[in-house]
Amino acid sequence: MALAAENRRVPCFAGHDSWEIAEDSRRSRLCLSKASPSTPSALRPIGRNWLDRFRKRYAEIQGIWTRQIDNARHHTVCLDGVKTWFEATTELYLQHQYPPERRHNFDESSSAVGTSQTSRALVNIRERSGWKVIHGRQEWITAVEGISAAGSAIPPHIIYKAKHTNTAWIPPDTPDDWYFSTSNSRWTSDSHGLRWLRNCFEPYTRSVDPDARRLLIADGHSSHVTASIIAYCMQHMINLLILPPHRSHILQPLDVGMFAPLKRALAVETDRASRLDPGRISRTEWTTMYIRAREKAFTTANIQSSWRATGLEPLKPLVVIEKLSSTRMERTSRRAVSATSSSLDLSLLTSSPPKGTELRQANALLSSALRGVEGLLSTARRYTERTTRAFEATQRELTTIRES
């Protein structure tokens, strides 16, 4: 592919993996070549070092580990809605002047016992197998977690799927302020949020000053905004701030920077247990692993970084707003580039001499692309249309002469 053509397609490459980029370049090169698409020589793969050279040419494109996100969250983020929420948050901050130790966030995270994550390992090159044997998913256990903007973690509420809590599931070295309960399903019910509020949050964050208000940020899950929770917050000087729908992945500190490292640390503990014993993981063993994983993930540095990334401590809404604005501009630009240059690149003529049908389709696409360009003089558009029509007429005459 020519360097100029490659530059035009760089905005389209963002968000794609290396194989997709290489395949797109190969197809574009195929369209630019004069050989027929059916010719085997034209289908040869690109060089093995092409991707490394491509990354050196475009330093703005970097490789990252992707994270999964629900489709509703990804496509319903409204910049105006985020701005409105930050305006209300700023007003609340100014009114009550919360110090970092009185700003809190809570949410729950479910873990599948026995599951792991993809990891790298050293193996013998003669062995073809790259499988990692794990216990397999056994059950779900939910943990209600909370953090403060000062960098501290609030004691969690661990919820097992059972009818009654068994003290045998709780290891002897479990911190005394952790709270345990059960649920008939793997999901939290309306009562579990209130239990965490009463038994974990209130004792841990209670201020010496009875008039000191605390801020508690939560998403709009039904178990977080029950009448009993709202009443409890009003009685104990707790301002409950609800996140807008489908925005927790950019506005909630726990989602932004805490749950992902927690799950990675828990996966490491699961791998370690699997190497020692391939049998099932008991609830006692899982709780012990969760304690160690939580100590690694819920560090002061990680917690404070999560609050900074959401623009909530220190209060800097532009941290999120500018990120959303640039993302929206990139998507718009990518769609525009993809709708014009991609179509034109794929319509480049691959036959020699060019066929009349392909030539007309390519000229139609060119005219359509020019009509969508803002600021282009109408005389330039008319000149291009007349030139393409003249080219088509000349091509028809040449074809007639060749066939006669």
ChimeraX attribute file (.defattr): number of C-alpha atoms within 10 A of each C-alpha:
attribute: neighborCount
match mode: 1-to-1
recipient: residues
	/A:1	15
	/A:2	9
	/A:3	9
	/A:4	8
	/A:5	15
	/A:6	14
	/A:7	13
	/A:8	14
	/A:9	21
	/A:10	15
	/A:11	18
	/A:12	21
	/A:13	17
	/A:14	16
	/A:15	13
	/A:16	10
	/A:17	12
	/A:18	12
	/A:19	10
	/A:20	12
	/A:21	18
	/A:22	19
	/A:23	13
	/A:24	16
	/A:25	20
	/A:26	18
	/A:27	18
	/A:28	21
	/A:29	20
	/A:30	21
	/A:31	21
	/A:32	18
	/A:33	16
	/A:34	15
	/A:35	16
	/A:36	16
	/A:37	15
	/A:38	8
	/A:39	9
	/A:40	9
	/A:41	11
	/A:42	17
	/A:43	15
	/A:44	10
	/A:45	12
	/A:46	13
	/A:47	8
	/A:48	9
	/A:49	8
	/A:50	11
	/A:51	15
	/A:52	9
	/A:53	10
	/A:54	14
	/A:55	13
	/A:56	11
	/A:57	12
	/A:58	11
	/A:59	8
	/A:60	9
	/A:61	15
	/A:62	9
	/A:63	11
	/A:64	8
	/A:65	4
	/A:66	8
	/A:67	6
	/A:68	6
	/A:69	9
	/A:70	9
	/A:71	9
	/A:72	11
	/A:73	14
	/A:74	13
	/A:75	9
	/A:76	11
	/A:77	18
	/A:78	14
	/A:79	15
	/A:80	10
	/A:81	13
	/A:82	19
	/A:83	15
	/A:84	12
	/A:85	17
	/A:86	22
	/A:87	13
	/A:88	11
	/A:89	18
	/A:90	16
	/A:91	11
	/A:92	15
	/A:93	16
	/A:94	9
	/A:95	9
	/A:96	13
	/A:97	14
	/A:98	15
	/A:99	14
	/A:100	18
	/A:101	16
	/A:102	19
	/A:103	22
	/A:104	26
	/A:105	22
	/A:106	25
	/A:107	21
	/A:108	20
	/A:109	17
	/A:110	17
	/A:111	18
	/A:112	15
	/A:113	21
	/A:114	24
	/A:115	16
	/A:116	23
	/A:117	14
	/A:118	9
	/A:119	9
	/A:120	6
	/A:121	7
	/A:122	6
	/A:123	10
	/A:124	8
	/A:125	7
	/A:126	6
	/A:127	7
	/A:128	8
	/A:129	9
	/A:130	11
	/A:131	7
	/A:132	13
	/A:133	11
	/A:134	19
	/A:135	18
	/A:136	15
	/A:137	14
	/A:138	13
	/A:139	15
	/A:140	16
	/A:141	23
	/A:142	21
	/A:143	20
	/A:144	23
	/A:145	22
	/A:146	25
	/A:147	28
	/A:148	24
	/A:149	24
	/A:150	18
	/A:151	20
	/A:152	18
	/A:153	21
	/A:154	23
	/A:155	21
	/A:156	22
	/A:157	25
	/A:158	21
	/A:159	25
	/A:160	25
	/A:161	18
	/A:162	13
	/A:163	11
	/A:164	11
	/A:165	15
	/A:166	12
	/A:167	10
	/A:168	9
	/A:169	16
	/A:170	18
	/A:171	15
	/A:172	11
	/A:173	8
	/A:174	12
	/A:175	11
	/A:176	8
	/A:177	14
	/A:178	15
	/A:179	18
	/A:180	19
	/A:181	16
	/A:182	20
	/A:183	19
	/A:184	13
	/A:185	14
	/A:186	18
	/A:187	19
	/A:188	24
	/A:189	14
	/A:190	17
	/A:191	15
	/A:192	20
	/A:193	22
	/A:194	21
	/A:195	17
	/A:196	24
	/A:197	21
	/A:198	15
	/A:199	17
	/A:200	21
	/A:201	22
	/A:202	15
	/A:203	13
	/A:204	14
	/A:205	15
	/A:206	15
	/A:207	14
	/A:208	7
	/A:209	7
	/A:210	9
	/A:211	9
	/A:212	15
	/A:213	19
	/A:214	24
	/A:215	23
	/A:216	20
	/A:217	21
	/A:218	23
	/A:219	21
	/A:220	15
	/A:221	13
	/A:222	11
	/A:223	18
	/A:224	25
	/A:225	19
	/A:226	15
	/A:227	11
	/A:228	15
	/A:229	20
	/A:230	15
	/A:231	12
	/A:232	15
	/A:233	20
	/A:234	12
	/A:235	9
	/A:236	15
	/A:237	15
	/A:238	18
	/A:239	17
	/A:240	19
	/A:241	19
	/A:242	17
	/A:243	19
	/A:244	17
	/A:245	14
	/A:246	19
	/A:247	19
	/A:248	20
	/A:249	17
	/A:250	20
	/A:251	26
	/A:252	24
	/A:253	32
	/A:254	27
	/A:255	19
	/A:256	17
	/A:257	23
	/A:258	21
	/A:259	20
	/A:260	14
	/A:261	16
	/A:262	20
	/A:263	21
	/A:264	17
	/A:265	22
	/A:266	27
	/A:267	23
	/A:268	17
	/A:269	19
	/A:270	24
	/A:271	22
	/A:272	12
	/A:273	20
	/A:274	19
	/A:275	12
	/A:276	8
	/A:277	12
	/A:278	13
	/A:279	13
	/A:280	16
	/A:281	20
	/A:282	13
	/A:283	17
	/A:284	15
	/A:285	16
	/A:286	22
	/A:287	18
	/A:288	18
	/A:289	19
	/A:290	21
	/A:291	16
	/A:292	15
	/A:293	21
	/A:294	18
	/A:295	12
	/A:296	15
	/A:297	21
	/A:298	21
	/A:299	15
	/A:300	16
	/A:301	12
	/A:302	19
	/A:303	22
	/A:304	22
	/A:305	19
	/A:306	24
	/A:307	28
	/A:308	19
	/A:309	20
	/A:310	26
	/A:311	21
	/A:312	23
	/A:313	20
	/A:314	13
	/A:315	15
	/A:316	15
	/A:317	21
	/A:318	14
	/A:319	14
	/A:320	20
	/A:321	18
	/A:322	12
	/A:323	11
	/A:324	17
	/A:325	13
	/A:326	11
	/A:327	12
	/A:328	15
	/A:329	11
	/A:330	15
	/A:331	15
	/A:332	12
	/A:333	14
	/A:334	17
	/A:335	14
	/A:336	16
	/A:337	17
	/A:338	18
	/A:339	12
	/A:340	17
	/A:341	18
	/A:342	17
	/A:343	15
	/A:344	18
	/A:345	19
	/A:346	16
	/A:347	19
	/A:348	19
	/A:349	20
	/A:350	18
	/A:351	14
	/A:352	9
	/A:353	11
	/A:354	14
	/A:355	15
	/A:356	14
	/A:357	9
	/A:358	15
	/A:359	18
	/A:360	15
	/A:361	15
	/A:362	20
	/A:363	21
	/A:364	15
	/A:365	17
	/A:366	19
	/A:367	16
	/A:368	13
	/A:369	16
	/A:370	18
	/A:371	13
	/A:372	11
	/A:373	11
	/A:374	7
	/A:375	7
	/A:376	11
	/A:377	11
	/A:378	11
	/A:379	9
	/A:380	11
	/A:381	16
	/A:382	12
	/A:383	12
	/A:384	16
	/A:385	17
	/A:386	12
	/A:387	13
	/A:388	19
	/A:389	14
	/A:390	12
	/A:391	15
	/A:392	18
	/A:393	13
	/A:394	12
	/A:395	17
	/A:396	13
	/A:397	11
	/A:398	12
	/A:399	15
	/A:400	10
	/A:401	9
	/A:402	7
	/A:403	6
	/A:404	5
